[in-house]
Amino acid sequence: MTVELNREAIARVAALPAVREAAESGARLVALWPLTKAMRMDNDAKYAENLQVRVTRAFARIITGEDVTVPDAEFVYEGADSIPGRPQSIVDVLLAANDAYDTMAGFSESGDASLVDEAAESLGVAWPDDVSVAVHEALESVEAAIDAGMFDTGVYTVPGAADGDGDAAGSADAGDADTAGEAMDPSDDEFVPSPALTDAMAHRFAAALAVCDVLVGATADSAVSTGGAPASDAAARAVLPVLLAVNELREQIAVPRICLTDDQIRGLLDVRAKAADPSGASEGVTLDAVADYIAPLAAAEWAKHREDVLWDPAEAKKKAKEEDEKRNKEALAAKFAHVKNDNKETVEL
């Protein structure tokens, strides 16, 4: 299995409207880094904890088919190995999902493809040997591209795109800021990231989507042989380890992680299956379908992450108080709107 990361494929996907919108949302988030305020660092740590809770809950719902709740996932994340009144089977799967999540977290630093096997084992996922080999080959090919500098954090260079002067055409330098967009504080609501930063994010995100398309296709197809059929629970379960791997790949190439709910994971497989050509000639078509499906979800996730990082309890309390006072004034004004003025001096309420 190969992952196509050439100039044309990445540029095409990066230019899709949904991917561009997501890239701007991601760029607005990463522009906040490096975090220097303790409150923001704490907020980001809490977001990361919550992300793991959400991901492991989604995985447990797919594996068990049960109504795994947020409190279930929170209790297990916090160290519980049993929950009074809840099935032990749910707890056990949540424990396994957390083991897989923690195991795969090392991939963003090491790029060790063998970690995906450990994650799969924790989740009780057994791929056929040829699929396991294909997953390894795909991840290793991506790591080779990273080592070659294809995903430099500051500059995204499209391979084979050098112009006559030896400069890489299609490169996006995140540090070459557009003054109109980045003169503003990145924490401002009106902040617009520079086109260069958005372009860099779009290209890296597009590359991660290409990897996701290939890995999801290989692992889902190992569980479902009927072309175009709705995603089964077996297929949804089969893709869980590679979803973790792709999330860590995103982190490795400076694209924020995302979370898909159990329904969204099934939806992704349905969308991809419907786009696939039963003859196998669907390369590019499934990638576009995957990109169009995931991009809006990523945009919303990254907007939420940014809001969580910037959240200030004192400021939130102040705004809530101001809004309450405004509503009270409006309600009081409406209550006495029928009272005749009689040209008397207006008294501000």
N, C-alpha and C positions, 0 to 999 in steps of 0.2 A: 504494500500500500504506500502510495506517495501522497504528500500534501503539496498541492500546487501553490507556490508562493511567488509566482512570477509577476512581472510588472503589470501585464494586462489584467490578470485576474484580480489582483489587489486593488489596482486603480479603479476598475469597474465597480467593485463592491463598495469601495470607499466613497464613490460618487453617488451611491444610492441615497435618495432623500432621507429615508429613515436612518441610515447609518450616519449621515452628516448631522442630523439633529441629535442623535445619541452622542456623537463625537463632541459636539459643542457642550452638551451636558457634562460629559466626562472631563472635558478641558476646564470647565468652570470649577469642577471638584479638585482636580490635581493642581490647579493654579494656587490653591490654598497652602500647598506644601512649599517649604518645610514648615510644619506646625511649630510655633514657638510659645504659644500661650498654654499654660497648664490645663485650663478648662477645655480647650479644644483637643488637646492630647487625650484627656480623660474621656471626652465625648467620643473620640474616634475609637478608643479602646472599648467603650461600651457598645458602639456600633458593631465592631468586629465580633464581640461576644453574642450580640443579638443575631448577627448574620449566621453564625454557626448554629444557634438554636433553630433558626428558620430553615436552614438547609437540612439539618438532621431530622427535623420534624417532617419535612417533605419526603425525605428518603424513607422514613419509618412508615409513613402513610402508604407509600407505594409498596413497600415490602410486605407489610402486614395486611393491607386492605382495611385497616381499622381506622376509627376516628381518633387519631393521635392529636392531643391538644397542645396548645402552647405551654400551659403549666407542666404537662408531662415532659416536654422537651427541656424546659427550664430546669426542672428538678434534677433530671439526669445530667444535664450539663454542669450543674452545681455539685454533682458528686453522688447523687442518690443511686443506690443499686436496687431499690424497691420503692414502690409508691402505694401506700395504703388505699385499698379500694380499686386499684387499677391492675389490669392483667399483667402478669410478669413477662409475658411474651412481648408486650409493647416496650417495657423497660429494657429487656435484653436487646431488642433491635435498636433502640436508641443508643444503648451503650456501644453496640457494634458500629453504628453510624458515626458516633463521635470518635471511635478508634480510627475509622477510615479517614475522617476529616483531619484528625491530628497527624496521621501518617502522611497524607498527601500534602500537608502544609510544607513539608520539607522539599517538595519538588521545585518550588519557586526559587529556592536557593541552590539546590544541587543539580536539578535537571535529571535526576536519576529515574529512568523509566521503570525500573523494577518496583518502585513505590506503588505504581498503579496495580501491580499484582497483589501487593499486600493489602491495599485498599479493597480490591475486589474480593479477596479472601475474607476480610472482616465483614463485608456486606453479604457474603454467601453467594457471590456471583462467580459462576464457572463458565468461562468462554471456551469454545473449541480451540484447539492448539493453533490452528491457522489464524484465527482471529486475534489471539493473544500475541502471536508473532507480528501480525500486521499493526497492532496498536503500538507495540515496541518500536517497530520500524518508523512509524509515523512520528512518534514523539522524539525519537533520536534524530530524524531528519530536521525537525524543528529546532532541536538543540544545536545542531550543526549550523543552521542558519543564524541562530543567536550568537554563537561563537564567532561567526564570520562578520558580525557587526551589523546584521540586517535590521536588528531591532534596537539600535542604540537609543537610549532614553531621550537624548536631546535631539537627535537627527534620525529620521527614517529614510534610508537610502534604498531605492528600488534596484534590485540586482539587474545588471545588463542595461541600465538606463543612462550610462555615461555619455555626455555629449562630446563634440569634437575637441573641446578644450580640456577634457578630462574631468570636468565637474559632473556630479551626479544629477541628472535631470530628475525631477519629481521628488527631490529631497525636501523635507520640511524641518526647519530648525526651530525648535520650541523656544529658543532664547531670542530669536529674531522677532521681537514683539512688534505688533502694530501699535503705534503710540496712542491712537484713538481708543483702542480697545483695552490696553493694559496700563494706561496712565491712572486708571481708576483702581481703587483698592479691590483685590479679588474677592473680599468678603462682602462687598456692596451688592445689593439685590440687582442693580442695573449693570453689573460687570459683564462685559462681553469679551471673551478670550480672543487673542489675535488669530487671524486666519492661519498663520504658521502653526500655532499650537493646536488648533482644531484639525488642520490637515494631518499633522503627525498622529494625533489621536485616532483619526478616521482610518489611516492606513494600518496602524497597529491593531485596531479593533477589527478591521476587515481581515487581517491575517489570522487573528484568533478565531474569527467566524469560519474561515476556510478549514482550519484544523478541527473545529467543532463539527462541521458538516461531514468531514471524512470519518472521524472517530465515531460519531453517532450513527452514521450509516452502516459502518462495519459491525458495530456491536448490536445494534437493533436488528439488523438483517440476520445475525446469528441466532436470533430468537424467533424471528418472523420470516417465513419463507414466501408468503403470499404477497405478491407485489400490489401496492396500493391499498392494502387492508388497513383498517384502523389499528392504532398502536395497542398492543395487548399489555397486560401487566408484566408478562415475561420480557417483552421488549423494553418497557420502561425500567425494569429492574436491571437489565443488561447494560444500560447506558450510564447508570449512576457513577461507577468509578471514573469513566472518562469525562463526565461533567465536572467532577472534582479536579481532574487533571487540567482541563481547559481553564478552569477558574484560576488555578495556580500558574498556568502559563500566562494568563492575562497579567497577574501580579508581577511576573518575571519581566514582562515587556512594558511595564508602566501603564497598564490599562486596569482600572479598578475592577474588583470582583463583582459578581452579580449573584442573585438568588432567584431560582425558579421554584414556584410552588409545585406540588404534585400534579395539579391539573394543568399547569403550564408545561411541565415536562411531557405529559401525555399529548398536550396540544402541539408541542414541537414535533413529536414523532408523527402525529397525524398530518401536519402540514408537509413535512418532508416526504412521507409516504405518498401523499397525493401528487406531489411534484415529480416524483421519481418515474422514469420511463421503465416499464417492465423489461424492455430489451437491454437495459443497462446503460443506454446512451443518455444519461441524465446529468452528466457532469456540468456544473455551472448553473443548471436549472435548480437543483436542490439547494445549492449554495445561496442563490438569490432568495429562495423561499425561507431558508433558515435565517438569513440576514434580515429580511423584512419582518419575520416573526420576533426575533430576539431583540432587535434594535430598540423598539419602543419600550420594551421591558427594561433594557439596560438604561435607557434615558431616564426612566422613572426611578430606577434604583439609585442612580448616581445623583439625581436631584435630591432624593431622600437622604443619601449619605452626606451630601453637602449641608443640608438643613440640620442634620443631627450634629455635625461637627461644629456648626456655628451657633447652636442653641445656647442661649444664655438665660438661666432661670430668673435672674433679677429683671432682665429686660422683658422676658415673657410675662412676668407678673405685672410689670408696669403697663405693658400694652393691654393686658386683660382688664386691668383696672380702668384704663382710659376707655376701652370699648364698653365696659359696664356703665360708666358714667354717661357716655354718649347715648346708649340705649335707654337709660333712665330718663334723660332729658327729652329724648324723642317721645317716649311713652307719656311723660307728663305733659308735653306740649300737645300731643294728640288728645289727651283726656280733657284738656280745657280749650280745645279748638272751637267748641260751640259757644263759648262765652263771648258775649258782645263786647267789643273794644270800647265803645262810647268815646272814642278819641282821647282816652286817657293815656298818660305817659306809659310807654312800654316798659315793663319790668322784666329784666332778664332772669330766666329760671335757672 
